[in-house]
Amino acid sequence: MSAALEGIAERAVAMACGLGATDAECTLAEGSEFSVNVRLGEVESLKDAGSSGAGIRVLLGKRAGSSYTSDLSEEGIRRMVAQAMEIAEIATEDPHAGLPDRGELGRFEGDLKLFFDDVAALATEDKIARAKETEKAAMAYDPRIVNSEGASFNSYTGVRVFANSFGFLGSYASSSCSLSVTPVARDGGSMERDYWYTSARSSTSLEDPEYVGQQAARRALRRLNPRKVGTQKIPVIFESRVARGLLDHLFDAASGSAVYRKATFLADKLGEPIASPRLTVIDDATMPGLFGSSPFDDEGVPSRRTVVLERGVLKSFLHNTYTARRLGMRTTGNGSRGLTGNAGVGHGNFYLEPGERSADEIIRGVSKGLYVTELIGFGVNVVTGDYSRGASGHWIENGELGWPVSEITIASTLQEMLMNIEAVGSDLEFRGSLASPTLLVREMTISGRS
């Protein structure tokens, strides 16, 4: 499969250059996607589909044009290239447009363990059975689990190819699968839902359906009969599952595209302390078996490990070729795109290095505070750093998790939150390409509803 797609990519690039393009780059993707959703033991929806597509970006000097197609025939590729050329002819010149320097191209050499045959080998009946087993385990866990929003099993296998007019040609296969469930608990007039999921490159690395179901049920049950709290300033602990959100905001703020537009509070902070010395944040696309790993980025630049934050000091922004040129820097191998268009900035495995204390130890160290298990809404501004989000979780009293809390807002600024992190947990776990351990922020304002 890879050889045929690589041939198409090479021909598309050659075709563009033959029509007068100064340079060109082509991306192809082909894959199979499966998803099944079951609810109360019955299949509600099932999708088993294959897809393929190609995209090309051409340069006429400093003018760029892009096009894509799902028709991989010779004629389909020819039309795609012609359309991109037409767009480039009328595009505005951009002095920073261009491919990476030739010396920056290449790939990470080594087995990143991105593809496993067992995902494609799983029978449809097995995938449905796993989803049903997961929901059944959740429903049987406690009589107060009275309903379900469903369980799902998803999988993907595919190949990605990239070629450019500097002679770069590379491809890699990947696989992934996941299992999740969302049970609903009721106690008197209180009804709450929660979820749990597991994801991996190989089906053999997924958590057991019974564990996933029971974990989701436990989480739903502990949210029953929530209380409200008054407005106050207290310590806030972010469960590892939701602490990833803070990492997501930090990535947005450290993205080269935000930096050159001055659309981030970190724009002029390179080399300065911007967080607690307890924080070291890494972007690493070379970690075997993880979802943010790949041998090269979407511009053909080798994947690598970049220290973004070291003991609280901002060490690096994350760049593709374009953002690096805008700022007089070098790409960090973070070019990211779909099939076509100019590359954006994406992350590899973006994570916060773990500390030495367990989540339970951190909780025991707080006499009164809030343990956040869910965040709601999008009240975060990475330009100013303002942070305000809806939340729910559990009240901490004398170092123990107490009653559930809901309908509250937590507020601060990203600057203060980063500086005021007093503890980092040891529970770093990758369930996606963003990962964080449990985090304790010294003080935030919580606002309860009357």
Helices and strands as residue ranges (DSSP letters): H 2-18, E 23-39, E 42-60, E 63-69, H 74-90, G 102-104, H 117-121, H 124-139, E 145-164, E 169-187, E 190-193, E 196-200, G 203-205, H 209-221, E 232-238, H 240-254, H 256-260, E 281-284, E 305-310, E 313-314, H 321-326, E 335-336, E 344-345, E 349-352, H 359-364, E 368-376, E 386-397, E 400-413, H 414-419, E 421-424, E 434-435, E 439-448
